[in-house]
Amino acid sequence: MADDMQDFAAEARAFLDAHAPKATDRTAPTWGEGDDSMAYFSSLPPEAEQEHVRRARDWQRVRHEHGFGWITGPIEYGGRGLTPVHDLLYDAVESEYDVADTGVLGVIGLGMIGPTILAHAQPTVKERWLTAMYRGDAIACQLFSEPGAGSDLASVATKAVREGDEWVLNGQKVWTSVAQHSQIGLALTCTNPDVPKHRGITAFLVPMDAPGVEVRPLRQMTGGADFNEVFLTDVRIPDDHRLGEVDGGWTVALTTLMNERATVGSEGVGPVAAALSPDHLSALMRATWTWDDRALRARLAELLVDALATRHLNTRALRTLRAGGTPGPEMSVSKLMYGQNLTRAAHFVSDVLGPRIIADTGQWGTYAWSELLLATPALRILGGTEEIMKNILAERVLGLPKEVRS
Amino acid sequence: MTADETGLRELRSSVREFLEAKSPEEAVRKLMESEPRFDPAVWAQAAEQLRLPGLVIPEEYGGDGFGLVELGVVLEEMGRALLCAPFFATVVLATQALLASGDREVCARHLPGIAAGGTTAALAVTEDSGSWDPAMISARAVPDGDGAWKLTGRKAFVIDGTTADLLLVVARTVAGPSLFAVDRDAPGLAAEPMETLDATRAMARLTFDAVPARLVGADGAAGRTMAKVLDIASVALAAEQSGGARRCLEASAEHARTRHQFGRPIGSFQAVKHKCADMLVQVELAEAASREAARLADEGSEEFPLAAAVAHACCSRAYMFAAMENIQVHGGIGFTWEHPAHLYFRRAKSSQLLFGGPAVYHERLLDRLGI
């Protein structure tokens, strides 16, 4: 490691030592002890959810005050002006500590919307929002998907009509994570229905407290409500909150989506890391007296081969990044495998548990898996469905002809 | 010695260039129906021009002392080209057995000849069951005075067993499974070729009738030696498999881009496109698993045995999947004798089962994890 990297890592470690305890390893639990939650999506009651968001904001503020709030951001917007490699290094160091989960503001807002604002917003908006976001004051959401625009995102129907220095937005967005906590949202709208759809889209930054913005929770199949529907009715947005050119919003969207793939593909920690942990799974098989079942052992081995090979893939991509290179298709492959591995793990564990996952016996570490089981279908859909990901791999990596599209 | 990224790229391109010239499909097809199952002239050139036989042999024994990372690059290319050569048996199995035995005297006697390309060697472990488990071995060796031994029994599935100059044989003594060296022309040794699913990899049945043999390493130590050899050989095989799988993917993508049906390239149909994407996913995982395992081996990491088991299982499955889907993407033409797809299919299945197959390698993986 280069000297400046070592200095940076040492600085990060000194900061974390002063502000957070060391993390405990959740992948190798003592059977029957500690938290057995396997929730992929949060399943917190409203007050606890508010507390969770408050802790996330607080920790982001502490990071920001010590120069780790936006490691790759420009200094004029409160960033540190360092490289993505420094960012990765900080993440690696921070993962050794027990700090608040900042996913609510980090994954979408800081990971995807922030870079998009930086690349495409007008100066007034950058000044107004960027520092606020990376200081933990403003949470941002992504107002992209609509009931009629899922995989075919460019067919958004939300209308934006210009009136003087303002735009008037009308339409409905769906599957909006963290909208209920957000101060701003990045909206894709249709501003010209008479041209091919990719050329008639305009992007706006919508203050979520603007009159006419209504956020309604969307209850998903897990029973929780981690997503929202957002209704926009005569919402007036000043023109300086437009990102990119009029009808140039597809370029803006691509910036966001590129950052999404980078973010989603790197998920590998959190409470569900246990689901792919050999130690955890073998402890489960011992606790259920299934460790010598040959059929289950073969399936466990197949599952672990994929989980460990995916880990190797991530390790190698990360090493390429750290060496200043650009990884190939590893991140897209890793995202596909992440969803598939967790899905298979959930079904494998279901078969190990048998009836204990269809009704709660109260036994530690058993029925809790139902939370993960019910979440796994989402992992093959969100952030680009498996089918879309495969199209991208086949077309961009293998050079296969594009699907005939209208 | 280790090569940096540039060095590895150069190694890869020089091996690829050599194989494109010396091991095109016509050459492979000719050799797989000849005896010996390789071209001695090409093997001599591989030694003279590229120093391939000595790649991983330590410098003190006349080799270049490279590691598994470099060996992996070479094997990926050989797997792509389905090279018919004594490389896998000599450089991977036999050389690694000699090195793992820790017998410096025997290494000094045989490795320089192997490194120079003059000596080929084979490793005879499996018997009629095909198992690599030393506990399953029934061939026996008894002392014959003055440190000499006599070996009796049968071996099967011995790669290059009819052609190798030097045979390394695992046989049981009162101390347990032990490794022995036997010369090609030793009295009492008979070798006959086996008909093989994959004709590009020659296999033989060997019969030993009181054949003079020399002990390699300590008496009764072959169990541990073979465990080490199998880890390294699994990773070497994994590299060969990932190279073959990558070639199948390229052939499928090429065909999907250019073959037209219903007035469109078939690769524009999602059913075909997604098949190719699934192959890509498998190939990427396979390369990551085999290259990472090789890296961990060269670093002397304690994670290596687990990574070796992962690479073996991952690449075995990936290659079989890619070889199978490659035929499907090609349709009827892929099922013909003239098309190379079946050569990869045969190699993929044969490689997957070479060291025991899924039932064995899955348990080995779980064993490495303490499960």
Interface residues (C-beta under 8 A of the other chain):
Chain A: P278 L281 S282 M285 W291 R297 A298 L300 A301 E302 L304 V305 D306 L308 A309 T310 H312 L313 T315 R316 G328 P329 E330 V333 L336 M337 E387 M389 K390 N391 L393 A394 E395 V397 L398 G399 L400 P401 K402 E403 V404
Chain B: L249 A253 A256 R257 R264 P265 G267 S268 Q270 V272 K273 H274 C276 A277 D278 L280 V281 E284 L285 A286 A288 A289 R291 E292 A293 L306 A307 V310 A311 A313 C314 R317 P358 A359 Y361 H362 E363 L365 L366 L369 G370 I371
